[in-house]
């Protein structure tokens, strides 16, 4: 627990101002938050190096897109056939 630099009163670490004299509390070096956090620094420690390279497109996704496109084309063809007979 730190003390106020102005009046010497004990301070709670969550306080931004001294409750006795009202002076602002300056954070210690360990309490400061870095102004910039680099994503590379965070991810570098979390990801193992032995992972296989990621594929650009999964086979199941490609098959699903092709089947869905074919289904939409079939619906359009049936709609054209039904409405052109009238």
C-alpha positions in Angstrom: 0.0 0.0 0.0 1.4 3.4 -1.0 1.1 6.7 0.8 0.1 10.1 -0.5 3.0 12.3 -1.6 1.3 15.4 -0.3 -0.1 14.5 3.1 1.4 11.0 3.8 -2.0 9.3 4.3 -2.2 5.6 3.3 -3.8 5.1 -0.1 -5.8 2.2 -1.6 -4.3 1.1 -5.0 -7.7 1.7 -6.7 -7.9 5.4 -5.7 -7.1 8.1 -8.2 -7.1 10.9 -5.6 -6.2 11.0 -1.9 -9.4 11.0 0.2 -7.8 13.3 2.9 -6.2 16.1 0.9 -7.7 15.5 -2.6 -4.4 15.5 -4.4 -4.1 13.2 -7.5 -2.4 9.9 -6.9 0.5 9.2 -9.2 0.8 5.5 -10.2 3.9 3.6 -9.4 6.0 2.1 -12.2 4.4 -1.3 -11.7 0.9 0.0 -11.8 1.2 1.8 -15.1 -0.4 0.3 -18.2 1.7 0.2 -21.4 0.5 2.7 -23.9 1.1 0.3 -26.8 0.6 -3.4 -26.8 1.9 -5.1 -30.0 -0.1 -8.0 -31.2 3.1 -9.8 -32.4 4.5 -9.7 -28.9 1.3 -11.3 -27.5 0.9 -13.9 -30.1 4.5 -14.9 -30.3 4.4 -16.7 -26.9 1.0 -18.3 -27.5 1.4 -20.0 -30.8 3.6 -23.1 -31.1 6.0 -23.3 -34.0 5.1 -26.8 -35.0 1.6 -26.0 -36.4 1.0 -27.0 -40.1 0.5 -24.1 -42.5 -3.1 -23.0 -42.8 -4.9 -23.9 -46.0 -6.4 -21.1 -48.0 -9.8 -22.9 -48.5 -11.1 -26.0 -46.8 -12.3 -28.7 -49.1 -15.7 -29.0 -47.3 -16.3 -25.3 -47.7 -15.6 -25.4 -51.4 -17.9 -28.4 -51.9 -20.6 -26.6 -49.9 -20.3 -23.4 -52.0 -20.5 -25.5 -55.3 -23.6 -27.4 -54.1 -25.3 -24.3 -52.9 -24.6 -22.5 -56.2 -26.0 -25.5 -58.1 -29.1 -25.5 -55.9 -29.8 -21.9 -56.6 -29.2 -22.4 -60.3 -31.7 -25.3 -60.2 -34.3 -23.3 -58.4 -34.0 -20.5 -61.0 -34.2 -22.9 -63.9 -37.4 -24.5 -62.5 -38.9 -21.1 -61.8 -38.2 -20.1 -65.4 -39.7 -23.3 -66.8 -42.9 -23.0 -64.7 -43.5 -19.3 -65.4 -42.7 -19.5 -69.1 -45.5 -22.0 -69.7 -48.2 -19.5 -68.8 
